[in-house]
C-alpha cells in the first residue's frame, strides 16, 4: 500500500513541477507564478523529486515479496 501511495504522490509532484516550471518560464499565464524565475528554477526540481519518488515506489513494488508470489 505504501509503495502505491509513493508512486501516486510522486506522479502528482511530477505534474505539479512541470506546471510550475511552465508558469515560471512564462509558457502558462494567468498566475502570480507566471514569469517568475523562482518557479522556473523550483519547478524542474519538484518534477525531478517526483520522478525519483515514482521510481523508488516502482522499484520497491517490484521487489516486494507479494509481487513475486
N, C-alpha and C positions, 0 to 999 in steps of 0.2 A: 504493500500500500504506500509506504513512504517513497519508494522508488518512482511510482507513477505520479505522486504529488511533486516530486523533484522535477520530473520531466515537464509536468504542466506549468509549474511556476517558472521554469527555465524558458519554456516556449512563450509565455506571457512577457517575460523580461526581454526576450529577443525582439518581439514585435514592438514593445514599448521603446526599446532602444533605437530601433530603426525609425520609428515615427519621430522620436526626439531628435535624432540626427537630421532627418529630412527637414524638420522645422528649424533646427539650428542653422542649416545651410540655406534656408530661405526657399526651399522647394515647396513645402507646405506652408501656407499662410493662415492667417486668422487666429493667431495665438500670440501671447506675450513672449513665447519662446522663439517665435519666428525671427530669423536673422541674428540670433544670439550666439556668440562664439562659445559661451559656456555649454550650451546644449549641443552644439556642433562637436564639442570635444567629449562630453559625457555620454552622448547617445551611442557611439560605437563601443565605448567601454561597457555600458549596460548591456548592449546586444551581445558582446563577447562573453560577458559573465553569464548571460542566459544560455548561450551555446555551450559553455563549459558545464553548466548545471544539467542541461539536456543530455550531453554526452556521458556525464557521470551517472545519471539516472538510468540510461540505457545500458551502460556497462554493468552497473550493479544488478539490473533486472536480468540481464543475460547470465550473470554468474551466480544468481541465487539458486539454492537447491530446488525450489519449486519449479523453476524453468526447466530443469533437467529431467524431472520426473514425469 
